Amino acid sequence: MPLPDAVSHIHYPENEAALINARRRLAFDELFLIHLGMQERRSRWQREAARGNAFNIDLTKIFIDAPAAASAEKGEASGTGVTGENQKQDMHNPLNSTLWSPVTTKEPFEATLPFRFTAAQRRVISEILDDLAQSKPMCRLLQGDVGAGKTAVAAAALLTAVLNGHQGAIMAPTELLAEQHAHSIGAMLEPFGIHTVLLTGSLKQRERTMGRAALERGEAMVAIGTHALIQEDVTFNRLGLVIIDEQHRFGVEQRDILRQKGYHPHMLVMTATPIPRTLALTLYGDLDVSVIDQLPPGRQKIISRWRTGARRAEAYTVIAHQVAEGHQAFIICPLIEESESLAVKSATAEFERLSREVFPNLRLGLLHGMMKPADKDATMRQFRDGELDILVATSVIEVGIDVPNATVMVIEDADRFGLSQLHQFRGRVGRGKDQAFCYVLSADAGLQAQERLNIFQSTDDGFRLSEEDLRLRGPGDFIGVRQSGMPELRMADLSDTRLIELSRSLAEKLWQSDPYLRKPEHAALRERMRLFWQQFMPH
C-alpha cells in the first residue's frame, strides 16, 4: 500500500482490511527506518576503522584439540596467518607488542580450566575469533543464559588480544560485579602471566594511581572496572578489545567513550538477560549476535515452586533447613518502603518483620537501591563472605554477585515482575554443587499473572521465558530498550517476526547497494531517516 494511502486509511479506513494493511505498511516503514539507522551506526564506526586491528588467530592457544593446520588456515584466510611454531615457545612476545610483561603459552587456555568448553561455548568463541581476525572492528553481542559460561568466553577473547600485543578492558555496571570479574578472569589469565588491574570508584587514590600508570605503560594487559574506566585520566597503552558486561546497564555514549580510548578496538557486549530474537534484531541491529544456548553438564536443576501467600510458611521452612545446613537465602520484595496504595511487600518492612518474628536467631541483611553505594557494597560483601544468612532485597540484586553458597530464592509478590526478571532472580542461586530452590509467592494474581507464574515454574529455559515475556507483556518491560537508543515504536509490533526480518533484510540490501543513501533517488529517504533518529539520538 502506498504511504499516502496508508496515512489516509489509518485515520479513515474504508473497512477492517484497509485498516490492517495501513497499520502493516506504517509498521514496516517504522522498522525499516530503525534498521537503516542501525546500518548507519555500524558503518560509521567500521568506516572510521577500515584499517583496524586484525589479530593473529591460533586455535591451539585456545582449544585442547585444535589441529595446528586449522589454526594456520584460519590465519591465512584473514591474511594474518600464525604458524604452529609459536606454540612451542614457553615465553611468547607478540609481534609489534608494546606490552612489557611476557605471556606464557605452554598449554592451551582450555587445558588450564577446571572444565571443558561446551559445544555452544566453542561455537561462540570461534565466531568471536573469526571477527578478531578481520581488520574491521568486531561489533558483537554475546547472549547467554544465567550460568552458561560467558566469563570463560570473554577470557578467551582477552587472551587472544594480549597474545597479539593489545590490551583488553571489561566494564561492569557495579563494583561488586567488577570485583567478581577481576577475581575470576584474573585467575583464568594468571597461568599465562597476564597482569590484570581493577579500577573502581572506591579504590584508594594510591591504588588508582598505580593501576592507571600500569595501563598507560603497558605493564597491565587487562583492565577490569566500572565507570571509572571511562574517566579522562585513564589512558591505555594499546587498547585492542573492549568488553561491556550487562550492556543494557550502560548507554550508547558510555560504550563509545571506552571504545574511543583505543585505536578502533574490537567490541564485545554481553548480557545474561536472554533477549527474544525479534527484539535482538531490532534493539541491536548494529551488532552481530552470538548465543550460548547450552548450560554446562552436571548442574542440578533449580526446584521452582509457585505458592500463594498463604503458603509462605513452606518457603520459610526450606530457608530454615538450608541455613541449618550452612547455606544462605535471598528474599526479594518489589518495593523499598510500604505503600498506602499498593498491597505488596516492601523490603524494609519485611526485613524488620522477619528479623523480629520469623528468623530472630539468624543473621539478616537489607539491600535496596536507596542505600548509599558504599553501604550496598558492604552489605553484599557481607553476604558473599558468609557473614549473613538471609539477604532481604529489592530488584537491585538482579545483576548480582556470584554467591555459590546461596541455595534459596524467595520472591514476594512475584506477579509484579516479568518472566525474564524472575529468571534473573532465580539465577542468583544454584551456582554451587548443592540443590537449590526458588519460591515465587503471589497473594492475588490475575489470569495473565497466573499464566506467567505457571510457565516460570515449568521451565528454566531463559530464552523460552523471554519469548513468553514478550508475548504477554510486550517490549516495554525489557531492560535495555531505552538504553539502546532505539526509537519508541508507535505502529510496529516486536513480536511480528516476519515483518522485522523482512524490514531488516531489505534495509541491509539497500545499504549494501547505496551506503549512506547518497544516490539522488534516496535523498528523501535519507532525510526521513535522519529526522526519525534525530529525536532519539541527538548526538
C-alpha positions as CSV (number, residue, x, y, z in Angstrom):
1,M,0.0,0.0,0.0
2,P,1.5,3.4,-0.9
3,L,2.4,5.6,2.0
4,P,-0.2,8.4,1.3
5,D,-2.9,5.7,1.2
6,A,-1.7,4.2,4.4
7,V,-1.8,7.5,6.2
8,S,-5.3,8.1,4.9
9,H,-6.6,4.6,5.8
10,I,-5.1,4.7,9.3
11,H,-7.4,7.7,10.1
12,Y,-10.4,6.9,7.8
13,P,-10.3,3.2,7.0
14,E,-12.9,2.0,4.5
15,N,-13.0,-1.4,6.1
16,E,-11.1,-3.6,8.6
17,A,-8.8,-5.0,5.8
18,A,-7.8,-1.5,4.8
19,L,-7.0,-0.6,8.4
20,I,-4.9,-3.8,8.8
21,N,-3.0,-3.1,5.6
22,A,-2.4,0.5,6.6
23,R,-1.0,-0.4,10.0
24,R,1.2,-3.0,8.4
25,R,2.6,-0.5,5.9
26,L,3.3,2.1,8.6
27,A,4.8,-0.6,10.9
28,F,7.1,-1.7,8.1
29,D,8.3,1.9,7.5
30,E,9.0,2.3,11.2
31,L,11.1,-0.8,11.4
32,F,12.8,-0.1,8.1
33,L,14.0,3.3,9.3
34,I,15.2,1.7,12.5
35,H,17.2,-0.9,10.6
36,L,18.6,1.8,8.3
37,G,19.8,3.8,11.3
38,M,21.4,0.7,12.8
39,Q,23.2,0.1,9.5
40,E,24.5,3.7,9.5
41,R,25.7,3.4,13.2
42,R,27.6,0.2,12.4
43,S,29.0,1.5,9.0
44,R,30.1,4.8,10.5
45,W,32.3,3.1,13.2
46,Q,33.7,0.5,10.8
47,R,34.4,3.0,8.1
48,E,36.5,5.0,10.6
49,A,38.4,1.8,11.3
50,A,38.7,0.4,7.9
51,R,42.3,-0.5,8.7
52,G,41.9,-1.6,12.3
53,N,43.5,-4.3,14.3
54,A,43.4,-7.8,12.6
55,F,44.5,-10.3,15.2
56,N,46.6,-13.4,14.5
57,I,44.4,-16.4,15.5
58,D,46.0,-19.6,16.7
59,L,43.3,-22.1,17.8
60,T,45.9,-24.3,19.5
61,K,46.3,-21.5,22.1
62,I,42.6,-21.7,23.0
63,F,41.3,-25.3,22.4
64,I,42.8,-28.5,23.6
65,D,42.0,-30.5,20.5
66,A,42.6,-27.8,17.8
67,P,44.8,-29.1,15.0
68,A,47.7,-26.8,14.1
69,A,46.7,-26.9,10.4
70,A,43.3,-25.5,11.2
71,S,44.9,-22.6,13.1
72,A,47.1,-21.8,10.2
73,E,44.2,-21.9,7.7
74,K,42.2,-19.6,9.8
75,G,45.1,-17.1,9.9
76,E,45.8,-17.4,6.2
77,A,42.1,-16.7,5.4
78,S,42.3,-13.4,7.1
79,G,45.8,-12.5,5.8
80,T,47.3,-12.7,9.3
81,G,48.5,-16.3,9.5
82,V,50.1,-17.7,12.5
83,T,52.3,-20.8,12.2
84,G,52.3,-23.6,14.6
85,E,55.9,-22.8,15.8
86,N,54.7,-20.2,18.3
87,Q,53.0,-22.9,20.4
88,K,56.4,-24.4,21.1
89,Q,57.7,-21.3,22.8
90,D,57.4,-21.0,26.6
91,M,57.6,-17.3,26.5
92,H,55.7,-15.6,23.7
93,N,56.3,-12.0,22.9
94,P,53.8,-11.0,20.3
95,L,54.9,-9.2,17.1
96,N,54.8,-5.4,17.4
97,S,53.8,-5.7,21.1
98,T,54.2,-2.6,23.3
99,L,53.4,-4.7,26.4
100,W,56.3,-5.3,28.7
101,S,55.1,-8.4,30.5
102,P,55.9,-11.7,28.8
103,V,53.0,-14.1,28.1
104,T,53.4,-17.7,28.9
105,T,51.8,-20.1,26.4
106,K,52.9,-23.6,27.5
107,E,49.4,-25.1,27.1
108,P,46.0,-24.2,25.6
109,F,43.7,-21.9,27.5
110,E,41.1,-24.7,27.8
111,A,43.6,-27.0,29.4
112,T,44.1,-24.6,32.3
113,L,40.4,-24.5,33.2
114,P,38.7,-26.9,35.7
115,F,36.1,-27.8,33.0
116,R,35.9,-28.3,29.2
117,F,34.0,-25.9,26.9
118,T,30.5,-26.9,25.9
119,A,29.7,-27.1,22.2
120,A,27.9,-23.8,22.4
121,Q,30.9,-22.1,24.0
122,R,33.2,-23.5,21.3
123,R,30.9,-22.2,18.6
124,V,30.7,-18.7,20.1
125,I,34.4,-18.5,20.7
126,S,35.0,-19.4,17.1
127,E,32.6,-16.7,16.0
128,I,34.4,-14.2,18.1
129,L,37.9,-15.3,16.8
130,D,36.7,-15.0,13.2
131,D,35.7,-11.4,14.0
132,L,39.0,-10.6,15.7
133,A,40.9,-11.9,12.6
134,Q,39.3,-9.1,10.5
135,S,40.7,-5.6,10.1
136,K,37.2,-4.1,10.6
137,P,36.4,-4.0,14.3
138,M,34.2,-6.6,15.8
139,C,30.7,-5.5,16.8
140,R,29.2,-8.5,18.6
141,L,26.5,-9.1,21.2
142,L,27.1,-12.2,23.3
143,Q,23.9,-13.6,24.9
144,G,24.0,-16.4,27.4
145,D,21.6,-17.7,30.0
146,V,22.5,-17.5,33.6
147,G,25.4,-19.8,34.3
148,A,26.1,-20.5,30.6
149,G,29.8,-19.7,30.8
150,K,30.1,-16.2,29.3
151,T,33.0,-15.3,31.6
152,A,35.3,-18.1,30.1
153,V,34.4,-17.0,26.6
154,A,35.3,-13.4,27.5
155,A,38.6,-14.6,29.0
156,A,39.4,-16.5,25.8
157,A,38.9,-13.3,23.7
158,L,41.1,-11.3,26.2
159,L,43.9,-13.9,25.9
160,T,43.8,-13.6,22.1
161,A,44.0,-9.8,22.3
162,V,47.0,-10.0,24.7
163,L,48.8,-12.6,22.5
164,N,48.5,-10.0,19.7
165,G,50.1,-7.3,21.8
166,H,46.9,-5.5,22.7
167,Q,45.3,-4.6,26.0
168,G,41.7,-5.6,26.9
169,A,39.1,-3.9,29.1
170,I,36.0,-5.1,30.7
171,M,33.4,-2.6,32.0
172,A,30.8,-3.8,34.5
173,P,27.9,-1.8,35.9
174,T,28.7,-2.4,39.6
175,E,31.8,-2.5,41.7
176,L,30.9,-6.0,43.1
177,L,30.5,-7.4,39.6
178,A,33.8,-5.8,38.6
179,E,35.5,-7.3,41.6
180,Q,34.0,-10.7,40.7
181,H,35.3,-10.5,37.2
182,A,38.7,-9.3,38.4
183,H,38.8,-12.4,40.7
184,S,37.5,-15.0,38.2
185,I,39.1,-13.7,34.9
186,G,42.3,-12.8,36.7
187,A,42.5,-16.4,37.9
188,M,41.9,-17.7,34.4
189,L,44.6,-15.5,32.8
190,E,47.1,-15.8,35.7
191,P,48.7,-19.1,34.3
192,F,49.7,-17.1,31.2
193,G,51.4,-14.4,33.2
194,I,48.8,-11.8,32.3
195,H,48.7,-8.9,34.6
196,T,45.1,-7.6,35.3
197,V,44.2,-4.4,37.2
198,L,40.9,-3.4,38.9
199,L,39.7,0.2,38.6
200,T,36.6,1.3,40.6
201,G,35.5,4.5,42.2
202,S,36.0,3.2,45.8
203,L,39.7,2.3,45.3
204,K,42.1,4.4,47.4
205,Q,43.9,7.1,45.4
206,R,47.2,5.3,45.6
207,E,45.7,2.1,44.2
208,R,44.0,4.0,41.4
209,T,47.2,5.9,40.5
210,M,49.2,2.7,40.3
211,G,46.6,1.0,38.2
212,R,46.3,3.9,35.8
213,A,50.1,4.0,35.5
214,A,50.3,0.3,34.8
215,L,47.8,0.6,32.0
216,E,49.4,3.6,30.4
217,R,52.9,2.0,30.4
218,G,51.5,-1.3,29.1
219,E,52.5,-3.3,32.2
220,A,48.9,-4.2,32.8
221,M,47.4,-6.1,29.9
222,V,43.7,-6.3,31.1
223,A,41.7,-3.7,32.9
224,I,38.5,-4.6,34.7
225,G,36.4,-1.9,36.3
226,T,33.2,0.2,36.4
227,H,32.5,3.7,35.0
228,A,36.0,4.5,36.5
229,L,37.4,3.1,33.2
230,I,35.9,5.9,31.1
231,Q,37.3,8.7,33.3
232,E,39.5,11.2,31.4
233,D,42.6,10.3,33.5
234,V,42.5,6.6,32.4
235,T,44.8,6.1,29.4
236,F,45.6,2.8,27.7
237,N,48.9,1.9,26.0
238,R,47.3,-0.1,23.2
239,L,43.7,-1.0,23.8
240,G,42.5,-3.5,21.3
241,L,39.5,-5.2,22.8
242,V,36.6,-3.7,24.8
243,I,34.1,-5.9,26.6
244,I,30.9,-4.4,28.1
245,D,29.2,-6.7,30.6
246,E,25.5,-6.4,31.3
247,Q,25.5,-3.9,28.4
248,H,21.9,-2.9,29.0
249,R,23.0,-1.0,32.1
250,F,25.1,1.4,30.0
251,G,24.1,4.0,27.5
252,V,25.4,4.2,23.9
253,E,27.6,7.2,24.8
254,Q,29.3,5.3,27.7
255,R,30.2,2.4,25.5
256,D,31.5,4.8,22.9
257,I,33.8,6.6,25.4
258,L,35.5,3.4,26.4
259,R,35.9,2.3,22.8
260,Q,37.5,5.7,21.9
261,K,40.3,5.0,24.4
262,G,41.8,2.6,21.9
263,Y,42.6,2.8,18.2
264,H,39.3,1.4,16.8
265,P,39.3,-1.6,19.2
266,H,37.1,-4.7,18.7
267,M,34.0,-4.6,20.9
268,L,32.1,-7.4,22.5
269,V,29.0,-6.6,24.6
270,M,27.5,-9.3,26.9
271,T,24.2,-9.9,28.6
272,A,22.9,-12.6,30.9
273,T,19.3,-11.5,30.1
274,P,18.1,-13.7,27.3
275,I,16.6,-11.4,24.6
276,P,13.9,-12.6,22.2
277,R,15.3,-12.9,18.6
278,T,13.0,-10.3,17.2
279,L,13.9,-7.8,19.9
280,A,17.6,-8.6,19.5
281,L,17.4,-8.0,15.7
282,T,15.8,-4.6,16.4
283,L,17.5,-3.4,19.5
284,Y,20.9,-4.5,18.4
285,G,20.7,-4.4,14.7
286,D,24.1,-2.8,14.5
287,L,25.6,-5.9,16.2
288,D,26.2,-9.5,15.2
289,V,24.7,-11.8,17.7
290,S,26.2,-14.9,19.3
291,V,24.1,-17.1,21.7
292,I,25.4,-19.6,24.3
293,D,22.3,-21.8,24.3
294,Q,23.7,-24.7,26.3
295,L,24.4,-25.0,30.0
296,P,27.5,-26.8,31.4
297,P,26.7,-30.5,32.2
298,G,26.2,-31.7,35.7
299,R,24.3,-28.7,37.1
300,Q,21.4,-29.6,39.3
301,K,18.1,-28.1,38.1
302,I,16.7,-25.5,40.5
303,I,13.4,-26.6,42.0
304,S,10.9,-23.9,41.3
305,R,7.6,-23.6,43.1
306,W,4.7,-21.1,42.8
307,R,2.8,-20.7,46.0
308,T,0.1,-18.4,47.3
309,G,0.9,-16.0,50.1
310,A,-1.0,-18.3,52.5
311,R,1.7,-21.0,51.9
312,R,4.6,-18.7,52.6
313,A,5.5,-20.8,55.7
314,E,6.6,-23.6,53.3
315,A,9.3,-21.4,51.9
316,Y,10.4,-20.3,55.4
317,T,10.7,-23.9,56.4
318,V,13.0,-24.6,53.5
319,I,15.1,-21.5,54.3
320,A,15.5,-22.6,57.9
321,H,16.6,-26.0,56.9
322,Q,19.0,-24.8,54.3
323,V,20.6,-22.3,56.7
324,A,20.9,-25.0,59.3
325,E,22.9,-26.9,56.6
326,G,25.2,-24.0,56.3
327,H,23.7,-22.3,53.2
328,Q,22.2,-18.9,52.6
329,A,18.9,-17.4,51.2
330,F,17.6,-14.4,49.3
331,I,14.1,-12.9,49.9
332,I,13.1,-10.4,47.2
333,C,10.4,-7.7,47.6
334,P,9.1,-5.3,44.9
335,L,9.1,-2.2,47.0
336,I,11.6,-0.5,49.2
337,E,9.1,1.2,51.6
338,E,5.5,0.3,52.3
339,S,2.9,1.9,50.1
340,E,-0.6,3.0,51.1
341,S,-1.9,2.5,47.6
342,L,-0.2,-0.9,46.9
343,A,-0.8,-4.0,48.9
344,V,2.6,-5.5,48.2
345,K,5.6,-6.4,50.3
346,S,8.3,-3.8,51.0
347,A,11.9,-4.8,51.7
348,T,12.3,-2.6,54.8
349,A,9.1,-3.8,56.5
350,E,9.8,-7.4,55.6
351,F,13.4,-7.1,57.0
352,E,12.0,-5.8,60.3
353,R,9.2,-8.4,60.5
354,L,11.4,-11.4,59.5
355,S,14.2,-10.3,61.9
356,R,11.7,-10.0,64.8
357,E,9.1,-12.7,64.2
358,V,10.3,-15.4,61.8
359,F,14.1,-15.7,61.9
360,P,15.1,-13.9,65.2
361,N,18.1,-16.2,65.7
362,L,19.5,-15.8,62.2
363,R,21.7,-13.0,60.6
364,L,19.7,-10.9,58.2
365,G,20.8,-8.1,55.9
366,L,18.9,-5.5,53.9
367,L,19.8,-4.3,50.4
368,H,17.9,-1.7,48.3
369,G,18.5,1.0,45.7
370,M,18.1,3.9,48.0
371,M,21.1,2.9,50.1
372,K,24.4,4.7,49.6
373,P,26.7,2.8,47.1
374,A,29.3,2.1,49.8
375,D,26.6,0.7,52.1
376,K,25.2,-1.5,49.3
377,D,28.6,-2.9,48.6
378,A,29.4,-3.5,52.2
379,T,26.1,-5.5,52.7
380,M,26.7,-7.5,49.5
381,R,30.2,-8.3,50.6
382,Q,28.9,-9.5,54.0
383,F,26.5,-11.8,52.3
384,R,29.1,-13.1,49.8
385,D,31.6,-13.7,52.6
386,G,29.0,-15.7,54.6
387,E,28.5,-13.2,57.4
388,L,24.8,-13.0,56.7
389,D,22.3,-16.0,56.5
390,I,19.5,-14.2,54.7
391,L,19.5,-11.1,52.4
392,V,16.3,-9.2,52.1
393,A,16.5,-7.1,49.0
394,T,14.7,-5.4,46.1
395,S,15.5,-6.0,42.4
396,V,18.9,-4.4,42.9
397,I,20.3,-7.9,43.1
398,E,19.2,-8.7,39.6
399,V,22.7,-8.0,38.2
400,G,24.2,-9.8,41.2
401,I,27.3,-11.2,42.6
402,D,28.2,-14.9,42.5
403,V,27.3,-16.5,45.8
404,P,27.7,-20.3,45.3
405,N,26.6,-20.9,48.9
406,A,23.1,-19.4,48.3
407,T,20.6,-22.1,47.7
408,V,17.1,-20.5,48.3
409,M,15.4,-17.7,46.5
410,V,12.0,-16.4,47.7
411,I,10.3,-13.8,45.6
412,E,7.4,-11.9,47.2
413,D,4.5,-10.6,45.0
414,A,6.1,-12.3,42.0
415,D,3.2,-11.3,39.8
416,R,4.6,-7.8,39.7
417,F,7.8,-9.0,37.9
418,G,8.2,-10.1,34.3
419,L,9.4,-13.6,33.5
420,S,12.8,-12.5,32.4
421,Q,13.3,-10.7,35.6
422,L,12.1,-13.6,37.7
423,H,14.6,-15.8,35.8
424,Q,17.4,-13.4,36.6
425,F,16.5,-13.6,40.3
426,R,16.4,-17.4,40.2
427,G,19.9,-17.3,38.6
428,R,21.3,-15.9,41.8
429,V,21.1,-19.4,43.4
430,G,22.1,-22.8,42.2
431,R,25.6,-21.7,41.4
432,G,27.2,-24.3,43.6
433,K,27.0,-28.1,43.8
434,D,24.1,-28.2,46.1
435,Q,20.4,-28.4,45.3
436,A,18.7,-25.0,45.1
437,F,15.1,-23.8,45.5
438,C,13.1,-20.9,44.1
439,Y,9.7,-19.9,45.6
440,V,7.6,-17.4,43.8
441,L,4.8,-16.1,46.0
442,S,1.7,-14.3,44.9
443,A,-1.2,-13.2,47.0
444,D,-3.8,-12.5,44.4
445,A,-2.6,-13.0,40.8
446,G,-4.8,-12.3,37.8
447,L,-5.2,-14.7,35.0
448,Q,-2.3,-13.4,33.0
449,A,-0.1,-13.4,36.1
450,Q,-1.1,-17.0,36.8
451,E,-0.2,-18.0,33.3
452,R,3.2,-16.3,33.7
453,L,4.0,-18.0,37.0
454,N,2.9,-21.4,35.7
455,I,5.2,-21.0,32.8
456,F,8.0,-19.9,35.2
457,Q,7.8,-22.9,37.4
458,S,7.6,-25.3,34.5
459,T,10.8,-24.3,32.6
460,D,14.3,-23.0,33.3
461,D,15.0,-22.1,29.7
462,G,15.7,-18.3,29.8
463,F,15.2,-17.9,26.0
464,R,11.8,-19.5,26.1
465,L,10.8,-17.3,29.1
466,S,11.9,-14.2,27.2
467,E,9.8,-15.1,24.3
468,E,6.8,-15.6,26.6
469,D,7.5,-12.4,28.3
470,L,7.5,-10.5,25.0
471,R,4.2,-12.2,24.1
472,L,2.5,-11.5,27.4
473,R,3.9,-8.1,28.4
474,G,5.3,-6.5,25.2
475,P,8.7,-5.0,24.7
476,G,8.4,-2.0,27.1
477,D,9.3,-4.1,30.1
478,F,12.5,-5.4,28.7
479,I,15.6,-3.9,30.2
480,G,17.7,-2.1,27.6
481,V,15.0,-0.7,25.3
482,R,15.7,2.9,26.3
483,Q,19.5,2.4,26.9
484,S,19.9,1.1,23.4
485,G,18.8,4.4,21.9
486,M,16.1,2.7,19.8
487,P,13.2,4.9,18.9
488,E,9.9,4.2,20.6
489,L,7.6,2.1,18.4
490,R,4.2,3.6,17.5
491,M,3.0,1.1,14.9
492,A,5.3,-1.9,14.8
493,D,4.9,-5.0,17.0
494,L,8.2,-6.5,18.1
495,S,6.5,-9.9,18.1
496,D,6.0,-9.7,14.4
497,T,9.0,-11.9,13.4
498,R,8.2,-11.9,9.6
499,L,7.9,-8.1,9.3
500,I,11.0,-7.5,11.4
501,E,13.1,-9.9,9.4
502,L,11.7,-8.6,6.1
503,S,12.5,-4.9,7.0
504,R,15.9,-5.8,8.3
505,S,16.8,-7.8,5.1
506,L,15.6,-5.0,2.8
507,A,17.4,-2.4,4.8
508,E,20.7,-4.4,4.6
509,K,20.3,-4.9,0.9
510,L,19.6,-1.2,0.3
511,W,22.6,-0.1,2.5
512,Q,24.9,-2.5,0.6
513,S,23.8,-1.1,-2.8
514,D,23.9,2.5,-1.6
515,P,25.9,3.1,1.6
516,Y,24.8,6.2,3.4
517,L,21.9,6.6,0.9
518,R,23.9,9.1,-1.3
519,K,22.1,8.4,-4.6
520,P,19.7,11.2,-5.6
521,E,16.7,8.8,-5.6
522,H,17.3,8.1,-1.9
523,A,17.7,11.7,-0.8
524,A,14.1,11.9,0.6
525,L,14.5,8.5,2.4
526,R,17.9,9.7,3.9
527,E,16.2,12.8,5.3
528,R,13.3,10.8,6.7
529,M,15.8,8.5,8.5
530,R,17.7,11.5,9.8
531,L,14.6,13.1,11.2
532,F,13.3,9.8,12.6
533,W,16.5,9.2,14.6
534,Q,17.3,12.7,15.5
535,Q,14.7,12.9,18.2
536,F,16.2,9.8,19.9
537,M,19.9,10.0,19.1
538,P,20.7,13.8,19.1
539,H,24.4,13.2,19.4
